[in-house]
Amino acid sequence: MDILSYFTLNNLMHLVDIAIIWFLLYKVIQFVEGTRALQILFGVGVVILIKVVSWYIGLTTLSWLMDQLITWAPIALVVIFQQEIRRGLETLGRRLTWRRQHIDNAKEQQLIKSLDEALQYMSKRRIGALITIKRDTSLDEYIKTGIKLDAYITSQLLINTFIPNTPLHDGAVIIDDDRVAVAAAYLPLSESTRIPKELGTRHRAAVGISEASDAITVVVSEETGEISITQDGDLLRHMARDAYMNFFERQFIAPVNEAAAKHWWQRSGRGLAK
């Protein structure tokens, strides 16, 4: 038989279908790696395997029980994984939309300068700190847990907030746009097994908020003075000054051509309105 006869449109569609399923399965496993979801995902796979085997060899009662479990399991999984599901949908939404562009880089430069001065001071003196910077995802539910400041961002304010044994030092500072919104805010703790055992609550909170939103969080360890950054569930450790400055500039500073293009568009819109 001619091998070319196998290359029909129907067979090619089957191959594409299988490839898409494998790709989606790979992405799901990659997304839940290191979290409690991975163990439960394996448990779901075992249940499905038991169902198939019991049906094939004729174990009617066991097959019926597996049917009931599979029927009601999705509701339980939605409740258990509501945070992971929200994170996944938000990540997908961010990738399908244009990334926010900054026109005025002056505010971002001031933010970076204030963070740099504060981090250098606190790292050398081993003053523990937890600073979350809002991006596109709303942090209102976490802002409500803190003490309102609504203050202009300065390195002095950030340093004074985290001085040990002061009322605001325990918890997170949340920066919203160009303002310090609150201090002493509570952030969700990550349950990821990839976080090293020697790291404490600050680092788990930093990873937790990065799993629940697109915020960038900076941590200063009070034991070692080490500076870490979290984003999208990833923990970047041992960030020297050059490393975190490059990171901040990539994240906050818009390329000149992007800023100029948007500024031109806005000026054209105002001209047309007139």
C-alpha positions in Angstrom: 0.0 0.0 0.0 1.2 3.5 -0.9 2.4 5.3 2.2 1.0 8.6 0.7 -2.5 7.2 1.2 -2.1 7.7 4.9 -1.6 11.5 4.5 -5.3 12.3 4.2 -6.9 15.4 5.5 -8.8 13.4 8.1 -5.6 11.7 9.4 -3.8 15.0 9.5 -6.6 16.5 11.6 -6.3 13.6 14.0 -2.6 14.3 14.4 -3.2 18.0 15.0 -5.9 17.1 17.5 -3.5 14.8 19.4 -0.7 17.3 19.3 -2.9 20.1 20.7 -4.0 17.8 23.6 -0.4 16.9 24.4 0.6 20.5 24.3 -2.3 21.6 26.6 -1.5 18.7 29.0 2.2 19.8 29.1 1.2 23.4 29.8 -1.1 22.3 32.6 1.6 20.2 34.3 4.1 23.0 33.8 1.7 25.5 35.4 1.0 23.4 38.5 4.5 22.1 39.0 5.6 22.5 42.6 2.1 23.2 43.9 -0.5 21.0 45.6 -2.4 21.0 42.4 0.2 18.6 40.8 -0.5 15.9 43.4 -4.3 16.3 43.0 -3.9 16.2 39.2 -2.1 12.9 39.5 -4.9 11.7 41.7 -7.4 12.6 39.1 -5.4 10.6 36.5 -5.5 7.6 38.8 -9.3 7.8 39.2 -9.7 8.0 35.4 -7.4 5.0 35.0 -9.3 3.0 37.6 -12.6 3.9 35.8 -11.2 2.7 32.4 -9.8 -0.6 33.8 -12.9 -1.4 35.9 -15.2 -0.8 32.8 -12.9 -2.9 30.6 -12.8 -6.0 32.9 -16.5 -5.6 34.0 -16.3 -4.4 37.6 -19.7 -2.8 37.5 -19.9 -1.4 41.1 -16.4 0.1 41.0 -17.1 1.5 37.6 -20.3 3.1 38.9 -18.5 4.6 41.9 -15.8 6.1 39.6 -18.6 7.6 37.5 -20.1 9.3 40.5 -16.7 10.6 41.5 -15.9 11.9 38.1 -19.3 13.6 37.8 -19.0 15.6 41.1 -15.2 16.1 41.1 -15.2 19.2 38.8 -17.3 21.1 41.4 -14.9 20.2 44.2 -11.9 21.1 42.0 -13.2 24.5 41.2 -13.6 25.2 44.9 -10.1 23.8 45.8 -8.3 25.5 42.9 -10.1 28.8 42.7 -6.9 30.8 43.3 -5.0 28.8 40.7 -7.8 29.1 38.2 -8.0 32.8 38.6 -4.3 33.1 38.2 -4.4 31.1 35.0 -7.2 33.1 33.5 -5.6 36.4 34.4 -2.3 35.2 32.9 -4.1 34.2 29.7 -5.9 37.5 29.6 -2.7 39.4 30.0 -1.1 37.5 27.1 -4.1 38.2 24.8 -4.1 41.9 25.4 -1.7 44.7 24.8 0.7 45.3 27.6 0.3 48.6 29.4 2.6 51.3 28.0 4.0 54.2 29.9 4.2 57.6 28.4 5.8 59.5 31.2 8.9 57.7 32.4 9.7 60.3 35.0 7.5 58.6 37.6 9.0 55.2 36.8 12.5 56.7 37.2 11.6 58.1 40.6 10.1 54.8 41.6 13.3 52.9 40.6 15.5 55.5 42.4 13.5 55.3 45.6 13.5 51.5 45.5 17.3 51.4 44.9 18.2 53.8 47.7 15.8 52.0 50.2 17.0 48.5 49.2 20.7 49.4 49.5 20.1 50.9 53.0 18.0 48.0 54.3 20.1 45.3 52.7 23.3 46.5 54.3 21.6 46.8 57.7 19.6 43.6 57.3 16.2 45.3 57.8 13.5 43.0 56.6 11.2 44.4 54.0 8.3 43.4 51.7 7.3 45.8 48.9 4.6 44.9 46.3 4.2 47.0 43.2 0.9 46.9 41.5 0.8 46.3 37.7 -2.4 45.6 35.8 -4.2 43.3 38.2 -6.2 45.0 40.9 -4.8 44.6 44.5 -7.8 46.2 46.2 -8.6 43.1 48.3 -5.1 43.2 49.8 -4.9 47.0 50.0 -8.0 46.8 52.3 -6.0 44.8 54.8 -3.3 47.4 55.3 -3.0 50.8 57.0 -3.7 53.6 54.5 -0.8 56.0 53.7 -1.5 57.4 50.2 1.9 59.0 50.2 4.5 60.1 47.7 7.1 57.4 47.1 10.5 58.2 48.7 13.3 56.0 49.9 13.1 57.6 53.3 9.4 56.6 53.7 10.1 53.0 52.6 13.0 52.7 55.0 11.2 54.2 58.0 8.2 51.9 57.4 10.3 48.8 57.9 12.4 49.9 60.8 12.0 47.0 63.4 9.6 47.3 66.3 7.6 50.1 64.7 3.8 49.8 64.1 4.0 49.5 60.3 7.1 47.2 59.9 5.2 43.9 60.0 3.5 43.2 56.7 3.7 44.5 53.1 3.9 48.0 51.6 1.8 48.1 48.4 2.6 50.7 45.8 -0.3 51.7 43.5 0.7 53.8 40.5 3.1 56.5 41.9 1.8 56.4 45.5 2.5 54.3 48.5 -1.1 53.1 49.0 -0.8 51.1 52.3 1.6 49.6 54.8 1.3 46.5 57.0 -0.9 44.8 54.4 -1.5 41.0 54.5 -0.6 39.0 51.4 -1.6 35.4 50.5 1.0 32.8 51.4 2.2 30.5 48.7 2.0 26.7 49.2 4.6 26.0 46.5 7.0 23.2 47.4 9.7 25.0 45.2 10.3 27.6 47.9 13.5 26.7 49.8 12.9 25.7 53.4 15.2 28.3 54.8 13.0 31.1 53.5 10.3 32.5 55.8 6.9 34.1 55.7 8.0 37.2 53.8 9.2 35.1 50.8 6.1 32.9 50.9 3.9 36.0 50.9 5.9 37.5 48.0 5.5 34.3 45.9 1.8 34.1 46.9 0.9 37.6 45.7 2.8 36.9 42.4 0.8 33.7 42.0 -2.5 35.6 42.5 -1.7 38.7 40.4 0.9 40.2 38.0 2.4 42.4 40.8 6.1 42.6 41.3 7.3 42.1 44.8 10.7 42.9 46.4 11.9 41.1 49.6 14.8 42.0 51.8 15.8 39.2 54.2 16.3 40.3 57.8 18.6 37.3 58.4 21.0 37.8 55.5 20.1 41.1 53.8 19.6 39.2 50.5 17.3 40.9 48.0 14.8 38.8 46.1 12.1 39.6 43.5 9.0 37.6 42.7 6.9 37.8 39.5 4.4 35.4 37.9 5.1 32.8 40.6 8.9 32.9 40.1 11.4 33.7 42.9 14.5 35.5 41.8 17.1 35.3 44.5 20.5 36.9 45.2 19.7 40.0 43.2 22.8 42.3 43.2 22.3 46.0 42.5 23.1 45.7 38.8 20.7 42.7 38.4 17.7 44.3 40.1 18.2 47.7 38.4 18.2 46.0 35.0 15.1 44.1 36.0 13.3 47.3 37.1 14.2 49.1 34.0 13.0 46.3 31.8 9.7 46.1 33.7 8.9 49.8 34.3 10.6 51.9 31.6 8.8 52.1 28.3 11.0 52.2 25.1 11.3 55.7 23.8 9.6 54.8 20.5 6.6 53.3 22.3 6.1 56.3 24.5 6.5 58.7 21.6 4.1 56.8 19.4 1.4 56.8 22.1 2.0 60.4 22.9 1.6 61.3 19.2 -1.6 59.3 19.1 -3.0 61.1 22.1 -2.1 64.5 20.8 -3.7 63.7 17.4 -6.9 62.6 19.2 -7.0 65.9 21.1 -6.5 67.8 17.9 -9.4 66.0 16.2 -11.6 66.7 19.2 -10.9 70.4 18.9 
